[in-house]
Amino acid sequence: MSNDMKLIMESWRTNVLYEQQDNPGTVGDLLKGLNAYILSNSDQLKRVAQAVANALEGIMDAVGDIDDAAKQAIAEFAEPAVEFLRSVQEDGLKEAIKEKGKDIAMNVLSTIAKNETIRGYVVKKVGEKTIQFLIDQVFPAAKSLISAASWILKVFKVSKELQTAYKEGTADVNQVFTNIVKDIATAEDNKDTTAGFLALFNIDDEWQKMLDDKIEIKFIEQMIGSLKNSDPNTPLENLNFNAQLVGFLKNEFEGRTLAK
């Protein structure tokens, strides 16, 4: 097989692995995936990527008296690391992972976090808070984005609010999450919103026609609060909005409710 064909096959394999991931199984999976997606295009993340990339570009002039093997290892790390971080700076974390590959993303972030020489140098250049943001926020977000690649696009397709928030990269995570759930719950029934995990949040269109807007909003807000306060290990299948709407109406209207 030619080198060009190997590159093509590797690119195809990476994209397939990136796009074909399981749906979220728990509340924690859902929240981490959504938070990561919103963070991935934020101005703060891009500024951090720029600062760390700038620092790494000068690392070979400042590593000091270390053996040749260590210098070679740092040199081999620095170039792809800078390329990855520049991609994050320009296009956001999600697109950088897709373009450069998840292995490079994980290697860059974990090496900066764990390699004492590299971390120490970068801390001197950009400060401990910047590195902690990279470790505490960006690294978990990268892992969540990789595992959420397939289902997050379904949410993105349904939620206009998430689309705007992602493009702007400035949205408040909690407010965007609230709007996401509202968008899915009130979206028109179609093959995306009535199948898979999105069906758990979608309210039947015919039921919506019978509900007063204030009652519908109150129910959705209650469900959002319940979702945020749920144990992260709670299976999403336990949160079916249509099923919970039946119980909600019974409590609100002295046992009266909806039935198909």
C-alpha positions in Angstrom: 0.0 0.0 0.0 1.4 3.4 -0.9 2.1 6.1 1.7 -0.7 8.3 0.2 -3.2 5.4 0.4 -2.1 4.8 4.1 -2.8 8.4 4.9 -6.2 8.3 3.2 -7.2 5.1 5.0 -6.0 6.5 8.4 -7.9 9.7 7.9 -11.0 7.7 7.0 -10.6 5.4 10.0 -10.2 8.4 12.3 -13.3 10.1 11.0 -15.3 7.0 11.3 -14.2 6.5 14.9 -14.9 10.1 15.6 -18.4 10.1 14.2 -19.7 6.7 15.2 -20.1 6.9 19.0 -22.8 5.6 21.4 -25.6 7.8 22.6 -25.3 9.2 26.2 -26.4 6.6 28.7 -26.6 8.7 31.8 -27.5 12.2 32.9 -23.8 12.8 33.6 -22.8 11.8 30.0 -25.4 14.2 28.6 -24.3 17.2 30.8 -20.6 16.6 30.2 -21.1 16.3 26.5 -23.2 19.5 26.2 -20.8 21.5 28.5 -17.8 20.3 26.5 -19.5 21.3 23.2 -20.3 24.8 24.4 -16.8 25.2 25.9 -15.1 24.0 22.8 -15.6 27.3 20.9 -15.4 29.7 23.8 -13.1 32.7 23.7 -11.4 31.7 26.9 -10.4 28.3 25.5 -9.1 29.9 22.3 -7.0 32.4 24.3 -5.6 29.6 26.5 -4.7 27.6 23.3 -3.0 30.7 21.9 -1.0 31.4 25.0 0.2 27.8 25.4 1.1 27.5 21.7 3.1 30.7 21.9 5.0 29.3 25.0 5.8 26.0 23.3 7.2 27.7 20.2 10.2 28.9 22.3 10.7 25.8 24.5 13.8 24.5 22.6 15.7 27.7 23.5 14.9 27.4 27.2 15.0 23.7 28.2 18.4 24.1 29.7 21.0 21.4 30.3 19.3 18.1 29.6 20.5 15.1 27.6 20.1 14.8 23.8 17.4 12.1 24.0 15.2 14.3 26.2 15.7 17.3 23.9 14.8 15.2 20.9 11.6 14.0 22.7 10.6 17.6 23.5 11.3 18.7 20.0 9.2 15.9 18.5 6.4 16.8 20.9 6.5 20.6 20.4 5.8 20.8 16.7 2.6 18.8 16.5 1.5 20.3 19.9 1.8 23.8 18.5 -0.1 22.8 15.3 -2.9 21.3 17.4 -3.2 24.3 19.7 -3.2 26.7 16.8 -6.0 24.7 15.3 -7.9 25.0 18.6 -7.2 28.8 18.6 -8.6 29.2 15.1 -11.4 26.7 14.9 -12.2 25.5 18.4 -11.6 22.3 20.2 -14.2 20.2 18.4 -12.9 21.0 14.9 -9.2 20.6 16.1 -9.8 17.1 17.4 -11.6 16.2 14.1 -8.8 17.7 12.0 -5.8 16.5 13.9 -7.2 13.2 15.4 -8.1 12.3 18.9 -4.8 10.6 19.6 -2.8 13.8 19.0 -5.3 15.8 21.1 -5.0 13.4 24.0 -1.2 13.2 23.7 -0.8 17.0 23.6 -3.1 17.7 26.6 -1.9 14.8 28.8 1.8 15.5 28.1 1.5 19.2 29.1 -0.3 18.1 32.2 2.1 15.3 33.2 5.6 15.9 31.8 7.4 17.9 34.5 9.8 19.6 32.2 7.2 20.8 29.7 4.6 21.7 32.3 7.1 23.6 34.4 8.3 25.6 31.4 4.7 26.4 30.3 3.7 27.4 33.8 6.5 30.0 33.9 5.3 31.4 30.6 1.5 31.5 31.1 0.9 30.9 34.8 -0.5 28.1 36.9 -4.2 29.2 36.4 -3.9 28.7 32.6 -2.4 25.2 33.0 -5.1 24.3 35.5 -7.8 25.4 33.1 -6.2 23.2 30.5 -6.1 20.3 32.8 -9.5 20.8 34.7 -11.6 22.0 31.8 -10.1 21.4 28.3 -8.8 17.9 28.9 -12.1 16.5 30.2 -13.9 18.5 27.4 -11.8 16.8 24.8 -12.6 13.4 26.1 -16.3 14.2 26.3 -16.3 15.6 22.8 -14.7 12.4 21.4 -17.3 10.2 23.1 -20.2 12.6 22.3 -19.4 13.2 18.6 -22.4 11.4 17.1 -25.2 12.3 19.4 -24.2 15.9 20.0 -24.7 16.6 16.3 -28.3 15.5 16.7 -28.8 18.0 19.5 -27.0 20.6 17.5 -29.4 20.0 14.6 -32.5 20.4 16.8 -31.4 23.3 19.0 -31.1 26.7 17.4 -29.9 28.1 20.7 -27.0 25.7 20.8 -26.1 26.5 17.2 -25.9 30.2 18.1 -24.0 29.6 21.3 -21.5 27.5 19.6 -20.8 29.9 16.8 -20.5 32.8 19.2 -18.6 30.9 21.9 -19.9 33.3 24.6 -23.0 31.6 26.0 -23.7 30.8 29.6 -23.6 27.1 29.9 -26.6 26.8 32.3 -28.8 29.1 30.2 -27.8 27.3 27.0 -28.6 23.9 28.6 -32.0 25.2 29.6 -32.8 26.3 26.1 -31.5 23.1 24.6 -33.9 21.0 26.6 -36.8 23.4 25.8 -35.9 23.2 22.1 -35.9 19.4 22.1 -39.1 19.2 24.2 -41.1 21.4 21.9 -39.5 20.5 18.6 -41.8 19.1 15.9 -42.1 15.3 15.9 -39.8 13.8 13.2 -37.4 11.0 12.7 -34.7 12.8 14.7 -36.8 13.9 17.7 -38.9 10.8 18.1 -36.1 8.2 17.8 -33.1 7.4 20.0 -32.3 9.4 23.1 -33.9 12.7 21.8 -37.2 11.0 22.0 -36.8 10.9 25.8 -37.1 14.8 25.8 -39.6 15.3 23.1 -43.2 16.0 24.1 -45.8 14.5 21.7 -47.1 17.1 19.3 -50.7 16.2 19.9 -50.3 16.5 23.6 -48.7 19.9 23.2 -51.8 21.1 21.3 -53.9 20.3 24.4 -51.6 22.0 26.9 -51.8 25.6 28.0 -48.4 27.3 27.2 -47.9 28.2 30.9 -48.5 24.6 32.0 -46.1 23.3 29.3 -43.4 25.8 30.3 -43.8 25.0 34.0 -43.4 21.3 33.3 -40.3 21.8 31.1 -38.7 24.0 33.8 -39.5 21.4 36.4 -37.9 18.7 34.2 -34.8 20.8 33.6 -34.4 21.3 37.4 -34.9 17.6 37.9 -32.3 16.8 35.3 -29.7 19.2 36.7 -30.2 17.8 40.2 -30.2 14.2 39.2 -27.5 11.7 40.2 -25.0 11.8 37.3 -25.3 8.0 37.1 -29.1 8.2 36.5 -30.0 6.3 33.2 -31.5 8.7 30.7 -34.2 6.2 29.9 -35.6 7.0 33.4 -36.3 10.6 32.3 -38.8 10.1 29.5 -40.6 13.5 29.3 -43.9 12.1 27.9 -44.1 9.6 30.7 -43.3 12.2 33.4 -45.8 14.6 31.9 -48.6 12.2 32.8 -47.5 12.2 36.5 -47.0 16.0 36.4 -50.5 16.7 35.2 -52.0 14.3 37.8 -50.3 16.3 40.6 -51.3 19.7 39.0 -55.0 18.8 38.3 -56.1 16.5 41.0 -55.6 13.2 39.2 -56.5 14.4 35.7 -54.0 13.8 33.0 -53.3 12.8 29.3 -53.5 9.4 27.7 -53.1 8.0 24.2 
